[in-house]
Amino acid sequence: MPDTGVDPHPDLKDNLLPGIDIIPGGAGDGRNDADSHGTSMAGLIAAHGQGDQLGALGVAPMAKILPIFSSPANREGQPDALAEAIEYAVRRDAGVISVSSVGAESPRLRRAIGLALASDTIVIAGVGNAPRDQTIGYPANQAGVIAVAGVGRDGNHAAVSVRGTKIDLAAPAVDIYSTSYDGKYSKGTGTSSATAIVAGAAALVRSKYPYLPAREVVHRLTATAVDKGPPGRDDEYGYGVIDIVAALTADVPPLEFESATATAPAGGSAGTTAAGTPPGDGGGDRAATVRGMVTLGVIVAGGVIWALVVRRRRRGDDPPPRISH
């Protein structure tokens, strides 16, 4: 998970692997966060709570987070630092790399993302936050990367989310509670949070269907998304709002007849995922520290259930979802 590092929050520490510092100033193994952004994204994916219905619960509370300190506290990171972080995650066999930021391109970063995709790793990235960002940023606009937009508390397109032709999925992005440093909690708005939620969903699907290649996992996520806006793919929601329950349970024909469809035994571990937010995401991400009980699973599920009740799924005669842009 390339980001500002991840603090060993009580709700998250059991799922936090030793990682690495790509840039100077961390704890040496990625398990330190002076910004809160990385800890927030990690909590959305894999917070496990504290028992007795206390604490935060992420989308995939059995997933493991590989923390990579690749972006400074102001999140104005460098593309080659993100590239090195992605290369490290691939070497550590990360199943999902979540990039909750937009930034500059570089030849090394393009090669690193290509390496991840060629290694059967799912790469997910936020599209960017308006008004600072006006078009889909990098790496969300690279072919093969899953570009994630945001929806608000009403289930509709969030004003903070950039629009564009390369959007694949949307997820909740407004007033999202998660973990923060020093055992605290935060509330943020931006496509960073939406990206982390989709990364958690991808980790769950990879756990339940461990033999599915990455492109089939992504196909399952897009094919089961709740259609919004004009029928089919559009520039605000992509193929729709993520529906985690449907992604795990729906009968989704594979893209190719020879694709693997074996299912892991019920109750299996959520596996290992890298979630993240490297250089420069932000524009709209606000960390207001709060204390108390946080149940992220309820927040996310509430948004998905609302969308499921009032909106249709992708029509049967729509073109099949794209995997790449």
C-alpha positions in Angstrom: 0.0 0.0 0.0 2.0 3.0 -1.2 0.9 6.1 0.8 2.0 8.2 3.8 2.7 5.1 5.8 0.2 3.3 8.1 0.0 3.8 11.9 -0.5 0.6 13.9 -3.9 1.6 15.1 -5.6 -0.7 17.6 -8.3 -1.5 15.0 -5.8 -2.3 12.3 -2.5 -3.5 13.8 -3.2 -7.2 13.6 -3.5 -6.9 9.8 -0.5 -4.7 9.3 2.6 -6.4 7.8 6.1 -5.0 8.0 6.6 -3.0 4.9 9.2 -0.5 3.7 10.1 3.2 3.7 10.8 4.3 0.1 11.5 7.9 1.2 13.3 9.1 4.3 11.5 10.1 7.5 9.5 7.1 8.5 9.9 4.2 10.9 11.8 2.1 8.4 9.1 -0.5 7.8 6.2 1.7 6.6 4.4 1.4 10.0 4.3 5.1 10.9 2.1 7.8 9.6 2.3 11.5 10.4 -0.4 12.5 8.0 -3.3 10.1 8.7 -4.1 9.6 5.0 -2.4 6.2 4.7 -3.9 4.9 7.9 -7.4 6.0 6.8 -7.1 4.1 3.5 -5.8 1.0 5.3 -8.6 1.1 7.8 -11.2 1.3 5.0 -9.8 -1.9 3.5 -8.7 -4.0 6.5 -9.6 -2.6 9.9 -10.6 -5.5 12.2 -12.1 -3.7 15.1 -11.4 -4.4 18.8 -14.0 -7.0 19.6 -17.3 -6.5 21.6 -18.6 -4.4 18.7 -16.0 -1.7 19.3 -13.8 0.1 16.7 -13.7 0.3 13.0 -14.4 -2.6 10.6 -13.1 -2.4 7.1 -14.4 -3.9 3.9 -12.1 -6.9 4.1 -11.3 -7.2 7.8 -9.1 -10.3 7.3 -6.9 -8.8 4.5 -3.3 -7.9 5.2 -1.9 -4.5 4.5 1.6 -4.1 3.2 2.5 -0.5 4.2 4.8 1.5 2.0 5.9 5.0 3.0 6.3 6.6 -0.5 4.6 9.9 0.0 5.4 12.7 2.4 2.8 14.1 4.8 1.6 16.8 2.3 1.2 13.9 -0.2 3.1 15.8 -2.9 5.1 12.7 -3.8 7.3 11.9 -6.7 6.3 9.4 -9.5 9.5 7.4 -9.2 8.9 6.9 -5.5 5.5 5.5 -6.4 7.1 3.3 -9.0 9.6 1.9 -6.5 6.6 1.2 -4.1 4.7 -0.7 -6.8 7.8 -2.7 -7.7 8.2 -3.6 -4.1 4.6 -4.6 -3.8 4.8 -6.9 -6.8 7.9 -8.5 -5.4 6.0 -9.2 -2.2 3.1 -10.8 -4.3 0.5 -8.2 -3.5 -2.8 -9.2 -5.0 -4.2 -5.7 -5.1 -2.4 -2.4 -5.3 -4.6 0.6 -4.4 -3.4 4.1 -5.4 -5.5 6.7 -3.7 -3.9 9.6 -5.5 -3.1 11.3 -8.8 0.2 12.7 -9.8 2.8 13.0 -12.5 3.9 10.3 -14.9 7.4 9.0 -15.5 8.8 6.2 -17.6 9.7 4.2 -14.5 6.2 4.5 -13.1 4.6 3.4 -16.4 6.9 0.4 -16.5 6.1 -0.4 -12.8 2.4 -0.4 -13.4 2.9 -2.5 -16.5 4.9 -5.0 -14.4 2.1 -5.2 -11.8 -0.5 -5.8 -14.5 1.6 -8.5 -16.2 2.1 -10.1 -12.8 -1.7 -10.7 -12.4 -1.9 -7.9 -9.8 -5.0 -5.7 -9.7 -4.1 -2.0 -9.8 -6.9 0.4 -8.6 -6.6 4.2 -8.6 -8.7 7.3 -7.8 -9.6 9.6 -10.7 -8.9 12.8 -8.8 -10.8 15.4 -6.9 -12.4 18.6 -8.3 -11.9 21.5 -8.4 -8.1 20.9 -8.2 -8.2 18.1 -10.7 -10.2 18.7 -13.9 -9.5 15.5 -15.8 -8.8 11.9 -14.8 -5.3 11.9 -13.4 -2.4 9.4 -13.5 -2.3 6.5 -12.9 -6.1 6.1 -13.2 -5.9 7.0 -16.9 -3.4 4.3 -17.7 -4.8 1.3 -19.6 -5.5 -1.7 -17.4 -5.8 0.4 -14.2 -9.2 0.4 -12.6 -10.3 4.0 -12.4 -12.6 4.8 -9.4 -14.9 7.8 -9.1 -17.0 8.8 -6.1 -20.7 9.0 -5.1 -22.2 11.1 -2.2 -24.3 10.2 0.7 -27.4 10.2 -1.6 -25.8 7.6 -3.9 -25.4 10.0 -6.7 -22.2 11.4 -8.4 -20.2 13.4 -5.8 -19.3 16.9 -6.8 -15.7 16.3 -5.6 -15.2 13.5 -8.1 -13.7 14.1 -11.6 -15.7 12.9 -14.6 -14.3 11.2 -17.6 -14.4 8.5 -20.3 -12.0 6.2 -18.5 -14.0 5.7 -15.3 -14.7 2.1 -14.5 -16.4 2.0 -11.1 -17.8 4.3 -8.4 -17.9 4.0 -4.6 -18.8 6.1 -1.6 -16.5 9.2 -1.3 -18.2 11.7 1.0 -17.9 11.9 4.8 -16.2 8.5 5.1 -15.0 7.6 8.6 -11.9 5.5 9.1 -8.9 5.0 11.3 -6.2 7.7 12.0 -2.9 8.0 13.8 -2.5 7.7 17.6 -5.6 5.5 17.9 -7.9 8.3 16.6 -10.4 8.3 13.8 -10.9 10.5 10.8 -13.6 11.7 8.4 -12.6 12.3 4.8 -14.1 13.2 1.5 -12.5 12.4 -1.9 -11.9 9.6 -4.4 -9.2 8.3 -2.1 -11.8 6.7 0.1 -13.7 5.4 -2.9 -10.6 3.8 -4.2 -9.8 2.0 -0.9 -13.4 0.7 -0.7 -13.1 -0.8 -4.2 -9.7 -2.3 -3.2 -11.3 -4.0 -0.2 -14.0 -5.4 -2.5 -11.3 -6.7 -4.9 -9.5 -8.4 -1.9 -12.7 -10.1 -0.9 -13.3 -11.4 -4.5 -9.7 -12.6 -4.8 -10.2 -14.5 -1.5 -13.4 -16.2 -2.5 -12.2 -17.0 -6.0 -8.5 -17.6 -5.5 -8.0 -19.1 -9.0 -9.5 -16.3 -10.9 -7.0 -14.2 -12.9 -7.0 -10.5 -12.1 -8.9 -9.6 -15.3 -11.8 -12.0 -14.3 -11.9 -10.5 -10.8 -12.2 -7.0 -12.3 -14.9 -8.3 -14.7 -16.8 -9.6 -11.7 -16.7 -6.2 -10.0 -17.8 -4.3 -13.1 -20.4 -6.8 -14.3 -22.2 -6.7 -10.9 -22.0 -3.0 -10.3 -25.3 -1.1 -9.8 -25.9 0.9 -13.0 -26.4 4.6 -12.5 -27.0 7.5 -14.9 -27.5 6.7 -18.6 -27.8 2.9 -19.2 -24.5 1.2 -19.5 -21.1 2.8 -18.9 -21.0 6.6 -18.4 -18.6 9.3 -17.5 -19.7 9.8 -13.8 -20.2 6.2 -12.6 -18.3 4.1 -15.1 -20.1 0.7 -15.1 -21.8 1.6 -11.9 -21.5 1.7 -8.1 -19.7 -1.2 -6.5 -22.0 -3.8 -5.1 -19.9 -6.0 -2.9 -22.5 -8.6 -2.1 -23.3 -9.2 -5.8 -19.6 -9.3 -6.7 -19.2 -12.2 -4.2 -22.4 -14.1 -4.9 -23.7 -13.4 -8.4 -23.5 -15.9 -11.3 -21.1 -14.1 -13.6 -20.1 -15.8 -16.8 -16.4 -15.6 -17.4 -14.9 -13.4 -20.1 -13.4 -16.5 -21.7 -14.7 -20.1 -21.6 -11.3 -21.3 -20.4 -11.2 -18.9 -17.4 -10.9 -20.5 -14.0 -14.0 -20.4 -11.9 -13.0 -22.5 -8.9 -14.3 -21.2 -5.5 -12.3 -21.3 -2.3 -13.9 -23.0 0.7 -16.4 -20.9 2.6 -14.9 -18.9 5.5 -11.5 -18.6 3.9 -9.1 -15.8 4.8 -9.4 -12.5 2.9 -5.8 -12.9 1.7 -3.2 -10.2 1.2 -3.8 -6.8 -0.4 -1.9 -3.7 -0.8 -4.0 -0.6 -0.5 -2.7 2.9 -0.9 -2.5 6.5 -1.8 0.8 7.8 -3.1 1.7 11.2 -4.3 -0.7 14.0 -4.4 -4.2 12.7 -3.8 -5.9 15.0 -1.5 -7.8 17.8 -3.0 -10.9 17.3 -0.9 -9.7 14.7 1.5 -10.3 16.3 4.9 -9.1 14.6 8.1 -11.2 15.8 11.0 -10.2 13.8 14.0 -12.9 12.2 16.0 -13.1 9.6 18.7 -15.6 6.9 19.4 -17.1 3.8 17.7 -16.8 3.6 14.0 -18.4 0.9 11.9 -17.2 1.3 8.4 -18.9 -1.9 7.2 -22.3 -0.4 8.0 -21.6 2.9 6.2 -20.4 1.1 3.1 -23.2 -1.5 3.1 -25.8 1.2 3.6 -24.7 3.1 0.5 -24.7 -0.1 -1.6 -28.1 -1.3 -0.4 -29.7 2.1 -1.1 -28.3 2.0 -4.6 -29.5 -1.5 -5.1 -33.1 -0.7 -4.1 -33.6 2.4 -6.2 -31.4 1.7 -9.3 -31.2 -1.0 -11.9 -28.2 -3.2 -12.7 -26.5 -3.2 -16.0 -28.9 -4.3 -18.7 -28.4 -7.6 -20.4 -28.1 -6.1 -23.8 -25.4 -3.6 -22.7 -21.8 -4.2 -24.0 -19.7 -6.3 -21.7 -17.7 -4.3 -19.1 -14.2 -3.3 -20.1 -11.2 -4.4 -18.2 -8.8 -1.9 -19.7 -9.4 1.7 -20.9 
